[in-house]
C-alpha cells in the first residue's frame, strides 16, 4: 500500500529539450564568408545552453564560431568565441548562466578555402521550483 502511494505521488521529470534551428540555403560557410543564426530568449531562465555544429563539406575548415548577444537586436557584442579546426564535425558548446540579454546569435566565419554547414541547437533552462 505504501509503495502504491509513493508511486502515485512521484511526478514525472520532464527534461527541457533543445530547439534545433531549421537549416536554410544560406547556412553554408564558404571560404571567408560567414553564417548567422539568431534566436531570442525571454525572461525566467536560469541558464542558456547553445551548441553549434560546423560540419565539413570540402576544403580545409578553419575560422571561428562566436556567441553574441544584446538587448536591442541591433548592437551585438561577442560573449564567447571558439576557433574551429579541420575535422569532420566541430562541436562547440556555449553556456550562459543567468542570461540577461534577449537577443542571441551564433556567427560562424570561415578562413581560407572551405565549405561547411552550420547547425545550431539552444535550450534555455527554467528556474527550478522546490
N, CA, C and O atoms as a GROMACS GRO file, in nm:
protein
  520
    1UNK      N    1   0.083  -0.119   0.000
    1UNK     CA    2   0.000   0.000   0.000
    1UNK      C    3   0.088   0.126   0.000
    1UNK      O    4   0.064   0.220  -0.076
    2UNK      N    5   0.189   0.125   0.088
    2UNK     CA    6   0.279   0.240   0.093
    2UNK      C    7   0.352   0.260  -0.039
    2UNK      O    8   0.370   0.374  -0.084
    3UNK      N    9   0.392   0.151  -0.100
    3UNK     CA   10   0.459   0.160  -0.229
    3UNK      C   11   0.368   0.221  -0.335
    3UNK      O   12   0.412   0.301  -0.417
    4UNK      N   13   0.242   0.184  -0.333
    4UNK     CA   14   0.146   0.238  -0.428
    4UNK      C   15   0.126   0.389  -0.408
    4UNK      O   16   0.119   0.464  -0.505
    5UNK      N   17   0.118   0.432  -0.284
    5UNK     CA   18   0.102   0.576  -0.255
    5UNK      C   19   0.227   0.650  -0.300
    5UNK      O   20   0.217   0.759  -0.358
    6UNK      N   21   0.344   0.593  -0.274
    6UNK     CA   22   0.469   0.659  -0.314
    6UNK      C   23   0.476   0.672  -0.466
    6UNK      O   24   0.516   0.776  -0.516
    7UNK      N   25   0.438   0.568  -0.538
    7UNK     CA   26   0.441   0.574  -0.684
    7UNK      C   27   0.342   0.675  -0.739
    7UNK      O   28   0.368   0.737  -0.842
    8UNK      N   29   0.230   0.692  -0.674
    8UNK     CA   30   0.129   0.787  -0.721
    8UNK      C   31   0.169   0.931  -0.696
    8UNK      O   32   0.122   1.021  -0.766
    9UNK      N   33   0.255   0.956  -0.597
    9UNK     CA   34   0.292   1.093  -0.565
    9UNK      C   35   0.417   1.139  -0.639
    9UNK      O   36   0.449   1.258  -0.637
   10UNK      N   37   0.487   1.048  -0.703
   10UNK     CA   38   0.606   1.086  -0.780
   10UNK      C   39   0.560   1.153  -0.908
   10UNK      O   40   0.478   1.100  -0.982
   11UNK      N   41   0.615   1.270  -0.933
   11UNK     CA   42   0.580   1.341  -1.056
   11UNK      C   43   0.682   1.310  -1.162
   11UNK      O   44   0.800   1.286  -1.133
   12UNK      N   45   0.639   1.312  -1.283
   12UNK     CA   46   0.729   1.285  -1.395
   12UNK      C   47   0.828   1.399  -1.410
   12UNK      O   48   0.792   1.516  -1.399
   13UNK      N   49   0.951   1.363  -1.437
   13UNK     CA   50   1.055   1.463  -1.462
   13UNK      C   51   1.062   1.483  -1.613
   13UNK      O   52   1.085   1.389  -1.688
   14UNK      N   53   1.042   1.606  -1.655
   14UNK     CA   54   1.048   1.632  -1.798
   14UNK      C   55   1.168   1.722  -1.828
   14UNK      O   56   1.175   1.836  -1.782
   15UNK      N   57   1.259   1.669  -1.903
   15UNK     CA   58   1.378   1.746  -1.941
   15UNK      C   59   1.340   1.847  -2.047
   15UNK      O   60   1.256   1.821  -2.134
   16UNK      N   61   1.403   1.962  -2.039
   16UNK     CA   62   1.380   2.063  -2.141
   16UNK      C   63   1.460   2.024  -2.264
   16UNK      O   64   1.582   2.006  -2.257
   17UNK      N   65   1.393   2.012  -2.375
   17UNK     CA   66   1.456   1.968  -2.497
   17UNK      C   67   1.514   2.086  -2.575
   17UNK      O   68   1.454   2.194  -2.578
   18UNK      N   69   1.630   2.068  -2.637
   18UNK     CA   70   1.688   2.176  -2.716
   18UNK      C   71   1.606   2.201  -2.843
   18UNK      O   72   1.542   2.111  -2.896
   19UNK      N   73   1.611   2.324  -2.888
   19UNK     CA   74   1.549   2.363  -3.014
   19UNK      C   75   1.656   2.360  -3.122
   19UNK      O   76   1.761   2.422  -3.108
   20UNK      N   77   1.629   2.288  -3.230
   20UNK     CA   78   1.720   2.286  -3.343
   20UNK      C   79   1.672   2.391  -3.441
   20UNK      O   80   1.558   2.385  -3.488
   21UNK      N   81   1.758   2.486  -3.473
   21UNK     CA   82   1.721   2.589  -3.568
   21UNK      C   83   1.715   2.527  -3.708
   21UNK      O   84   1.805   2.451  -3.745
   22UNK      N   85   1.611   2.557  -3.785
   22UNK     CA   86   1.597   2.495  -3.917
   22UNK      C   87   1.711   2.535  -4.012
   22UNK      O   88   1.760   2.648  -4.008
   23UNK      N   89   1.751   2.440  -4.094
   23UNK     CA   90   1.853   2.468  -4.195
   23UNK      C   91   1.789   2.538  -4.314
   23UNK      O   92   1.678   2.504  -4.356
   24UNK      N   93   1.858   2.637  -4.366
   24UNK     CA   94   1.814   2.708  -4.486
   24UNK      C   95   1.929   2.710  -4.586
   24UNK      O   96   2.041   2.672  -4.553
   25UNK      N   97   1.901   2.754  -4.706
   25UNK     CA   98   2.001   2.752  -4.813
   25UNK      C   99   2.128   2.829  -4.778
   25UNK      O  100   2.236   2.792  -4.824
   26UNK      N  101   2.119   2.934  -4.698
   26UNK     CA  102   2.236   3.016  -4.668
   26UNK      C  103   2.317   2.971  -4.548
   26UNK      O  104   2.399   3.048  -4.498
   27UNK      N  105   2.297   2.849  -4.499
   27UNK     CA  106   2.366   2.803  -4.379
   27UNK      C  107   2.502   2.740  -4.405
   27UNK      O  108   2.558   2.676  -4.316
   28UNK      N  109   2.556   2.757  -4.524
   28UNK     CA  110   2.688   2.703  -4.556
   28UNK      C  111   2.791   2.814  -4.554
   28UNK      O  112   2.779   2.914  -4.624
   29UNK      N  113   2.894   2.794  -4.471
   29UNK     CA  114   3.007   2.887  -4.466
   29UNK      C  115   3.098   2.852  -4.582
   29UNK      O  116   3.147   2.739  -4.591
   30UNK      N  117   3.122   2.948  -4.672
   30UNK     CA  118   3.206   2.924  -4.789
   30UNK      C  119   3.326   3.019  -4.783
   30UNK      O  120   3.310   3.141  -4.777
   31UNK      N  121   3.445   2.961  -4.786
   31UNK     CA  122   3.571   3.035  -4.784
   31UNK      C  123   3.575   3.132  -4.667
   31UNK      O  124   3.568   3.089  -4.552
   32UNK      N  125   3.587   3.264  -4.693
   32UNK     CA  126   3.598   3.361  -4.584
   32UNK      C  127   3.463   3.423  -4.549
   32UNK      O  128   3.457   3.524  -4.479
   33UNK      N  129   3.356   3.363  -4.595
   33UNK     CA  130   3.221   3.413  -4.566
   33UNK      C  131   3.178   3.380  -4.424
   33UNK      O  132   3.253   3.320  -4.347
   34UNK      N  133   3.055   3.420  -4.391
   34UNK     CA  134   3.002   3.392  -4.258
   34UNK      C  135   2.854   3.355  -4.266
   34UNK      O  136   2.785   3.387  -4.363
   35UNK      N  137   2.808   3.286  -4.162
   35UNK     CA  138   2.668   3.247  -4.147
   35UNK      C  139   2.624   3.288  -4.008
   35UNK      O  140   2.697   3.270  -3.911
   36UNK      N  141   2.502   3.345  -3.999
   36UNK     CA  142   2.448   3.388  -3.871
   36UNK      C  143   2.316   3.318  -3.844
   36UNK      O  144   2.228   3.316  -3.931
   37UNK      N  145   2.301   3.262  -3.724
   37UNK     CA  146   2.176   3.201  -3.680
   37UNK      C  147   2.134   3.275  -3.552
   37UNK      O  148   2.208   3.275  -3.454
   38UNK      N  149   2.015   3.338  -3.554
   38UNK     CA  150   1.970   3.422  -3.442
   38UNK      C  151   1.846   3.364  -3.374
   38UNK      O  152   1.763   3.299  -3.438
   39UNK      N  153   1.836   3.389  -3.243
   39UNK     CA  154   1.719   3.346  -3.166
   39UNK      C  155   1.700   3.439  -3.047
   39UNK      O  156   1.790   3.515  -3.012
   40UNK      N  157   1.582   3.433  -2.986
   40UNK     CA  158   1.552   3.517  -2.871
   40UNK      C  159   1.529   3.430  -2.748
   40UNK      O  160   1.485   3.316  -2.758
   41UNK      N  161   1.559   3.488  -2.632
   41UNK     CA  162   1.536   3.423  -2.504
   41UNK      C  163   1.465   3.523  -2.415
   41UNK      O  164   1.517   3.632  -2.389
   42UNK      N  165   1.347   3.486  -2.367
   42UNK     CA  166   1.270   3.576  -2.280
   42UNK      C  167   1.304   3.550  -2.134
   42UNK      O  168   1.384   3.462  -2.103
   43UNK      N  169   1.244   3.626  -2.046
   43UNK     CA  170   1.275   3.620  -1.903
   43UNK      C  171   1.236   3.487  -1.840
   43UNK      O  172   1.158   3.410  -1.896
   44UNK      N  173   1.293   3.461  -1.724
   44UNK     CA  174   1.256   3.344  -1.647
   44UNK      C  175   1.346   3.223  -1.664
   44UNK      O  176   1.305   3.112  -1.632
   45UNK      N  177   1.466   3.241  -1.714
   45UNK     CA  178   1.556   3.128  -1.734
   45UNK      C  179   1.679   3.144  -1.648
   45UNK      O  180   1.729   3.254  -1.627
   46UNK      N  181   1.728   3.030  -1.598
   46UNK     CA  182   1.845   3.034  -1.510
   46UNK      C  183   1.975   3.014  -1.586
   46UNK      O  184   2.081   3.054  -1.539
   47UNK      N  185   1.968   2.950  -1.703
   47UNK     CA  186   2.088   2.929  -1.783
   47UNK      C  187   2.049   2.906  -1.928
   47UNK      O  188   1.936   2.867  -1.958
   48UNK      N  189   2.142   2.930  -2.016
   48UNK     CA  190   2.121   2.910  -2.159
   48UNK      C  191   2.233   2.823  -2.212
   48UNK      O  192   2.351   2.853  -2.193
   49UNK      N  193   2.196   2.714  -2.277
   49UNK     CA  194   2.294   2.627  -2.340
   49UNK      C  195   2.282   2.637  -2.491
   49UNK      O  196   2.172   2.633  -2.545
   50UNK      N  197   2.395   2.651  -2.560
   50UNK     CA  198   2.396   2.662  -2.705
   50UNK      C  199   2.500   2.565  -2.760
   50UNK      O  200   2.612   2.556  -2.708
   51UNK      N  201   2.461   2.493  -2.864
   51UNK     CA  202   2.556   2.404  -2.932
   51UNK      C  203   2.556   2.437  -3.080
   51UNK      O  204   2.451   2.442  -3.144
   52UNK      N  205   2.674   2.459  -3.134
   52UNK     CA  206   2.691   2.484  -3.277
   52UNK      C  207   2.773   2.371  -3.336
   52UNK      O  208   2.882   2.339  -3.288
   53UNK      N  209   2.720   2.310  -3.442
   53UNK     CA  210   2.793   2.205  -3.513
   53UNK      C  211   2.832   2.260  -3.649
   53UNK      O  212   2.747   2.303  -3.726
   54UNK      N  213   2.959   2.258  -3.679
   54UNK     CA  214   3.009   2.301  -3.809
   54UNK      C  215   3.060   2.176  -3.880
   54UNK      O  216   3.164   2.120  -3.846
   55UNK      N  217   2.983   2.132  -3.982
   55UNK     CA  218   3.010   2.006  -4.050
   55UNK      C  219   3.082   2.032  -4.182
   55UNK      O  220   3.032   2.106  -4.268
   56UNK      N  221   3.199   1.972  -4.197
   56UNK     CA  222   3.282   1.991  -4.316
   56UNK      C  223   3.217   1.932  -4.439
   56UNK      O  224   3.168   1.818  -4.438
   57UNK      N  225   3.217   2.010  -4.548
   57UNK     CA  226   3.174   1.962  -4.678
   57UNK      C  227   3.297   1.939  -4.765
   57UNK      O  228   3.314   1.832  -4.825
   58UNK      N  229   3.384   2.042  -4.771
   58UNK     CA  230   3.506   2.030  -4.853
   58UNK      C  231   3.608   2.133  -4.809
   58UNK      O  232   3.578   2.223  -4.731
   59UNK      N  233   3.729   2.118  -4.859
   59UNK     CA  234   3.837   2.212  -4.828
   59UNK      C  235   3.897   2.189  -4.691
   59UNK      O  236   3.881   2.083  -4.631
   60UNK      N  237   3.967   2.293  -4.642
   60UNK     CA  238   4.030   2.288  -4.510
   60UNK      C  239   3.954   2.382  -4.418
   60UNK      O  240   3.966   2.504  -4.429
   61UNK      N  241   3.875   2.324  -4.326
   61UNK     CA  242   3.791   2.404  -4.237
   61UNK      C  243   3.878   2.480  -4.138
   61UNK      O  244   3.964   2.422  -4.071
   62UNK      N  245   3.854   2.610  -4.130
   62UNK     CA  246   3.922   2.697  -4.034
   62UNK      C  247   3.832   2.817  -4.011
   62UNK      O  248   3.738   2.841  -4.086
   63UNK      N  249   3.861   2.892  -3.906
   63UNK     CA  250   3.781   3.011  -3.876
   63UNK      C  251   3.739   3.012  -3.731
   63UNK      O  252   3.805   2.952  -3.647
   64UNK      N  253   3.628   3.082  -3.702
   64UNK     CA  254   3.579   3.095  -3.565
   64UNK      C  255   3.428   3.086  -3.560
   64UNK      O  256   3.359   3.114  -3.658
   65UNK      N  257   3.380   3.045  -3.443
   65UNK     CA  258   3.237   3.048  -3.414
   65UNK      C  259   3.219   3.137  -3.292
   65UNK      O  260   3.287   3.119  -3.190
   66UNK      N  261   3.128   3.233  -3.302
   66UNK     CA  262   3.105   3.332  -3.198
   66UNK      C  263   2.964   3.320  -3.141
   66UNK      O  264   2.870   3.288  -3.214
   67UNK      N  265   2.950   3.344  -3.011
   67UNK     CA  266   2.819   3.365  -2.950
   67UNK      C  267   2.810   3.513  -2.918
   67UNK      O  268   2.896   3.567  -2.848
   68UNK      N  269   2.707   3.578  -2.969
   68UNK     CA  270   2.688   3.721  -2.949
   68UNK      C  271   2.551   3.746  -2.888
   68UNK      O  272   2.459   3.667  -2.907
   69UNK      N  273   2.538   3.857  -2.815
   69UNK     CA  274   2.409   3.889  -2.753
   69UNK      C  275   2.391   4.039  -2.739
   69UNK      O  276   2.487   4.116  -2.746
   70UNK      N  277   2.264   4.080  -2.719
   70UNK     CA  278   2.231   4.220  -2.696
   70UNK      C  279   2.088   4.231  -2.645
   70UNK      O  280   2.015   4.132  -2.637
   71UNK      N  281   2.048   4.353  -2.612
   71UNK     CA  282   1.912   4.380  -2.565
   71UNK      C  283   1.824   4.440  -2.673
   71UNK      O  284   1.701   4.431  -2.664
   72UNK      N  285   1.884   4.502  -2.775
   72UNK     CA  286   1.805   4.579  -2.872
   72UNK      C  287   1.798   4.517  -3.012
   72UNK      O  288   1.744   4.580  -3.103
   73UNK      N  289   1.851   4.397  -3.031
   73UNK     CA  290   1.854   4.329  -3.161
   73UNK      C  291   1.928   4.410  -3.267
   73UNK      O  292   1.899   4.400  -3.387
   74UNK      N  293   2.024   4.490  -3.222
   74UNK     CA  294   2.098   4.572  -3.316
   74UNK      C  295   2.247   4.581  -3.282
   74UNK      O  296   2.331   4.569  -3.372
   75UNK      N  297   2.280   4.603  -3.157
   75UNK     CA  298   2.419   4.626  -3.117
   75UNK      C  299   2.473   4.504  -3.042
   75UNK      O  300   2.481   4.504  -2.919
   76UNK      N  301   2.510   4.401  -3.117
   76UNK     CA  302   2.557   4.276  -3.058
   76UNK      C  303   2.701   4.288  -3.011
   76UNK      O  304   2.783   4.355  -3.073
   77UNK      N  305   2.729   4.220  -2.900
   77UNK     CA  306   2.867   4.208  -2.852
   77UNK      C  307   2.900   4.059  -2.843
   77UNK      O  308   2.812   3.977  -2.815
   78UNK      N  309   3.024   4.027  -2.865
   78UNK     CA  310   3.068   3.888  -2.859
   78UNK      C  311   3.090   3.850  -2.713
   78UNK      O  312   3.165   3.915  -2.641
   79UNK      N  313   3.022   3.743  -2.670
   79UNK     CA  314   3.039   3.696  -2.533
   79UNK      C  315   3.136   3.579  -2.525
   79UNK      O  316   3.205   3.563  -2.424
   80UNK      N  317   3.143   3.498  -2.630
   80UNK     CA  318   3.234   3.384  -2.636
   80UNK      C  319   3.274   3.357  -2.780
   80UNK      O  320   3.201   3.393  -2.873
   81UNK      N  321   3.390   3.295  -2.798
   81UNK     CA  322   3.431   3.253  -2.933
   81UNK      C  323   3.521   3.130  -2.923
   81UNK      O  324   3.591   3.111  -2.824
   82UNK      N  325   3.517   3.048  -3.028
   82UNK     CA  326   3.598   2.927  -3.034
   82UNK      C  327   3.656   2.916  -3.175
   82UNK      O  328   3.587   2.941  -3.273
   83UNK      N  329   3.783   2.880  -3.184
   83UNK     CA  330   3.848   2.856  -3.312
   83UNK      C  331   3.817   2.715  -3.358
   83UNK      O  332   3.828   2.620  -3.280
   84UNK      N  333   3.777   2.700  -3.485
   84UNK     CA  334   3.746   2.568  -3.539
   84UNK      C  335   3.867   2.513  -3.614
   84UNK      O  336   3.953   2.588  -3.660
   85UNK      N  337   3.872   2.380  -3.625
   85UNK     CA  338   3.984   2.314  -3.691
   85UNK      C  339   3.934   2.224  -3.803
   85UNK      O  340   3.813   2.205  -3.819
   86UNK      N  341   4.026   2.171  -3.879
   86UNK     CA  342   3.992   2.091  -3.996
   86UNK      C  343   3.961   1.946  -3.958
   86UNK      O  344   4.042   1.856  -3.978
   87UNK      N  345   3.841   1.926  -3.901
   87UNK     CA  346   3.792   1.792  -3.870
   87UNK      C  347   3.653   1.778  -3.932
   87UNK      O  348   3.597   1.876  -3.982
   88UNK      N  349   3.599   1.658  -3.930
   88UNK     CA  350   3.470   1.633  -3.995
   88UNK      C  351   3.358   1.714  -3.933
   88UNK      O  352   3.276   1.772  -4.005
   89UNK      N  353   3.353   1.720  -3.799
   89UNK     CA  354   3.249   1.797  -3.729
   89UNK      C  355   3.311   1.870  -3.612
   89UNK      O  356   3.366   1.808  -3.521
   90UNK      N  357   3.302   2.002  -3.613
   90UNK     CA  358   3.341   2.083  -3.498
   90UNK      C  359   3.214   2.103  -3.415
   90UNK      O  360   3.117   2.161  -3.463
   91UNK      N  361   3.216   2.056  -3.290
   91UNK     CA  362   3.103   2.076  -3.200
   91UNK      C  363   3.144   2.174  -3.093
   91UNK      O  364   3.236   2.148  -3.015
   92UNK      N  365   3.076   2.288  -3.090
   92UNK     CA  366   3.111   2.395  -2.998
   92UNK      C  367   2.994   2.415  -2.903
   92UNK      O  368   2.879   2.425  -2.946
   93UNK      N  369   3.023   2.421  -2.774
   93UNK     CA  370   2.917   2.442  -2.675
   93UNK      C  371   2.945   2.569  -2.597
   93UNK      O  372   3.057   2.595  -2.552
   94UNK      N  373   2.839   2.648  -2.582
   94UNK     CA  374   2.845   2.769  -2.501
   94UNK      C  375   2.742   2.756  -2.390
   94UNK      O  376   2.635   2.699  -2.410
   95UNK      N  377   2.773   2.809  -2.273
   95UNK     CA  378   2.679   2.810  -2.162
   95UNK      C  379   2.679   2.948  -2.099
   95UNK      O  380   2.784   3.003  -2.067
   96UNK      N  381   2.559   3.005  -2.082
   96UNK     CA  382   2.547   3.138  -2.024
   96UNK      C  383   2.462   3.127  -1.897
   96UNK      O  384   2.340   3.107  -1.907
   97UNK      N  385   2.522   3.140  -1.779
   97UNK     CA  386   2.441   3.139  -1.658
   97UNK      C  387   2.362   3.269  -1.645
   97UNK      O  388   2.413   3.377  -1.676
   98UNK      N  389   2.240   3.258  -1.601
   98UNK     CA  390   2.151   3.374  -1.581
   98UNK      C  391   2.154   3.468  -1.702
   98UNK      O  392   2.198   3.582  -1.690
   99UNK      N  393   2.107   3.421  -1.818
   99UNK     CA  394   2.112   3.507  -1.938
   99UNK      C  395   2.029   3.633  -1.918
   99UNK      O  396   1.910   3.626  -1.889
  100UNK      N  397   2.093   3.748  -1.936
  100UNK     CA  398   2.025   3.874  -1.912
  100UNK      C  399   1.986   3.944  -2.042
  100UNK      O  400   1.902   4.035  -2.041
  101UNK      N  401   2.043   3.903  -2.154
  101UNK     CA  402   2.006   3.963  -2.282
  101UNK      C  403   1.886   3.890  -2.340
  101UNK      O  404   1.851   3.780  -2.297
  102UNK      N  405   1.823   3.953  -2.440
  102UNK     CA  406   1.706   3.894  -2.504
  102UNK      C  407   1.741   3.833  -2.639
  102UNK      O  408   1.686   3.730  -2.676
  103UNK      N  409   1.832   3.895  -2.710
  103UNK     CA  410   1.866   3.852  -2.846
  103UNK      C  411   2.004   3.786  -2.847
  103UNK      O  412   2.100   3.840  -2.793
  104UNK      N  413   2.010   3.670  -2.910
  104UNK     CA  414   2.135   3.595  -2.920
  104UNK      C  415   2.155   3.552  -3.064
  104UNK      O  416   2.059   3.536  -3.139
  105UNK      N  417   2.281   3.534  -3.101
  105UNK     CA  418   2.310   3.480  -3.233
  105UNK      C  419   2.443   3.407  -3.230
  105UNK      O  420   2.534   3.440  -3.153
  106UNK      N  421   2.451   3.306  -3.317
  106UNK     CA  422   2.575   3.233  -3.338
  106UNK      C  423   2.625   3.272  -3.476
  106UNK      O  424   2.551   3.262  -3.575
  107UNK      N  425   2.749   3.314  -3.484
  107UNK     CA  426   2.810   3.355  -3.610
  107UNK      C  427   2.931   3.266  -3.637
  107UNK      O  428   3.020   3.254  -3.553
  108UNK      N  429   2.931   3.202  -3.753
  108UNK     CA  430   3.046   3.120  -3.795
  108UNK      C  431   3.114   3.189  -3.912
  108UNK      O  432   3.048   3.221  -4.011
  109UNK      N  433   3.244   3.214  -3.901
  109UNK     CA  434   3.320   3.275  -4.009
  109UNK      C  435   3.427   3.178  -4.056
  109UNK      O  436   3.491   3.110  -3.976
  110UNK      N  437   3.444   3.172  -4.185
  110UNK     CA  438   3.542   3.082  -4.244
  110UNK      C  439   3.674   3.151  -4.269
  110UNK      O  440   3.687   3.273  -4.257
  111UNK      N  441   3.773   3.069  -4.303
  111UNK     CA  442   3.906   3.119  -4.333
  111UNK      C  443   3.967   3.026  -4.438
  111UNK      O  444   3.964   2.904  -4.423
  112UNK      N  445   4.021   3.085  -4.544
  112UNK     CA  446   4.083   3.002  -4.647
  112UNK      C  447   3.981   2.947  -4.746
  112UNK      O  448   3.878   3.009  -4.772
  113UNK      N  449   4.012   2.829  -4.800
  113UNK     CA  450   3.925   2.764  -4.897
  113UNK      C  451   3.853   2.650  -4.827
  113UNK      O  452   3.913   2.548  -4.795
  114UNK      N  453   3.724   2.669  -4.804
  114UNK     CA  454   3.648   2.571  -4.727
  114UNK      C  455   3.500   2.581  -4.756
  114UNK      O  456   3.453   2.678  -4.815
  115UNK      N  457   3.428   2.480  -4.714
  115UNK     CA  458   3.283   2.478  -4.720
  115UNK      C  459   3.234   2.392  -4.604
  115UNK      O  460   3.274   2.276  -4.592
  116UNK      N  461   3.146   2.448  -4.519
  116UNK     CA  462   3.094   2.375  -4.403
  116UNK      C  463   2.955   2.426  -4.368
  116UNK      O  464   2.926   2.544  -4.385
  117UNK      N  465   2.870   2.336  -4.319
  117UNK     CA  466   2.732   2.371  -4.283
  117UNK      C  467   2.723   2.394  -4.132
  117UNK      O  468   2.777   2.316  -4.053
  118UNK      N  469   2.654   2.503  -4.093
  118UNK     CA  470   2.635   2.537  -3.953
  118UNK      C  471   2.496   2.494  -3.908
  118UNK      O  472   2.395   2.532  -3.969
  119UNK      N  473   2.491   2.414  -3.801
  119UNK     CA  474   2.365   2.377  -3.737
  119UNK      C  475   2.372   2.424  -3.593
  119UNK      O  476   2.473   2.405  -3.526
  120UNK      N  477   2.262   2.486  -3.543
  120UNK     CA  478   2.261   2.541  -3.408
  120UNK      C  479   2.144   2.483  -3.329
  120UNK      O  480   2.031   2.475  -3.378
  121UNK      N  481   2.174   2.443  -3.206
  121UNK     CA  482   2.075   2.399  -3.108
  121UNK      C  483   2.086   2.493  -2.988
  121UNK      O  484   2.195   2.538  -2.955
  122UNK      N  485   1.973   2.522  -2.923
  122UNK     CA  486   1.979   2.600  -2.800
  122UNK      C  487   1.869   2.555  -2.705
  122UNK      O  488   1.764   2.508  -2.746
  123UNK      N  489   1.896   2.570  -2.576
  123UNK     CA  490   1.798   2.535  -2.474
  123UNK      C  491   1.812   2.630  -2.356
  123UNK      O  492   1.912   2.627  -2.285
  124UNK      N  493   1.711   2.716  -2.335
  124UNK     CA  494   1.708   2.797  -2.213
  124UNK      C  495   1.647   2.712  -2.102
  124UNK      O  496   1.537   2.658  -2.118
  125UNK      N  497   1.716   2.699  -1.992
  125UNK     CA  498   1.667   2.615  -1.882
  125UNK      C  499   1.598   2.702  -1.778
  125UNK      O  500   1.649   2.807  -1.738
  126UNK      N  501   1.480   2.658  -1.737
  126UNK     CA  502   1.399   2.733  -1.642
  126UNK      C  503   1.451   2.717  -1.499
  126UNK      O  504   1.518   2.619  -1.465
  127UNK      N  505   1.417   2.817  -1.417
  127UNK     CA  506   1.446   2.808  -1.276
  127UNK      C  507   1.370   2.690  -1.219
  127UNK      O  508   1.255   2.665  -1.256
  128UNK      N  509   1.433   2.618  -1.129
  128UNK     CA  510   1.367   2.505  -1.064
  128UNK      C  511   1.290   2.555  -0.942
  128UNK      O  512   1.340   2.637  -0.864
  129UNK      N  513   1.170   2.507  -0.926
  129UNK     CA  514   1.091   2.542  -0.808
  129UNK      C  515   1.094   2.424  -0.711
  129UNK      O  516   1.087   2.309  -0.752
  130UNK      N  517   1.106   2.454  -0.581
  130UNK     CA  518   1.116   2.346  -0.483
  130UNK      C  519   0.988   2.266  -0.472
  130UNK      O  520   0.980   2.172  -0.394
   0.00000   0.00000   0.00000
